[in-house]
Amino acid sequence: MALLLFGLAVRLLIGEAQKVSWDDFVAGLTGVPTAYLIIATFLVALNYGLLICYDILALRYVCRPLPLRRVSLVAFLGYALGNNLGTLLAAAPIRYRFYHRWGLTHRQIVALMSVLALTFWSGVCVLGGVVLVLHPIELPAKFDLPFGVRTLGAILLSIAVFYAIICLVWHKPWPIGKLHLRPPSLGLATAQASVAIVDLTISATALYLVMPGDAVVPFPTVLAAYLVGITVSLITQVPGGLGVLELILWTLLADTVGKPVIASVLIFRVIYYILPLLVGMVVLVAHEIYSGAMEARHDAEAFDSTTT
């Protein structure tokens, strides 16, 4: 299904991109001030540092604290590779490999990853609800919803309030297969939503900064479009939302920003997805080489001690 959706999104995106002239595309690439590119890159680096808080909150939920250096390693690798290759192909296997090595049980790891998902979606519901209620984005005529965008925002806020009420009043575990997951405390749920809101706002700000320099577009419009794009990308499970995110951002922002927005979306793809992926691959390879060398050294010392 993900491959089918990816193919459909790429086909539609190519059809839309053909409407953009080469001069417009080049203008979009070169129209972003260098200072804004530097600030956007810094915000992306800051954002990936903030993503560590997702794992810290999840570990707090399962009552298994770990050293910050370990949490930072697995969180960065999980998001740097998972954002590009998908949750099922990269993020989940990486977390299982490292956390199981460090003593977490299978059930604790599943519970941890469930809390990671809850953290993200709680932030989407709160931030998306507020943005769509206060600043509803105008959808193209070909995308006709059965209800208004402001109504959609109210629905998202209602889901967030319902989740908070459950965390406040419900303390019994829910049996899900062999798991028995208990709703997090209201304090932890509030921290979850806060972290996700800051995360989404920072990444949307980076996208806003790489818009063409002559574009006049309100930040809430870019934020709303980004929330829609990133949400649909995750639902489709297309690795990295490749093609899907670009298509949605193009569809929602082309009328406001102009045709050069396609270049801005590609710039954002490079600094938010491609660069962290390259760094993550280097970090992963270096860590595996170092771990293998340390294990070989430990085995050699153990062998020498037994022979003597």
Summary of the structure (lengths in Angstrom):
residues: 308
radius of gyration: 21.6
end to end distance: 59.7
largest distance: 80.6
contacts: 984
relative contact order: 0.15
helix: 78%
strand: 2%
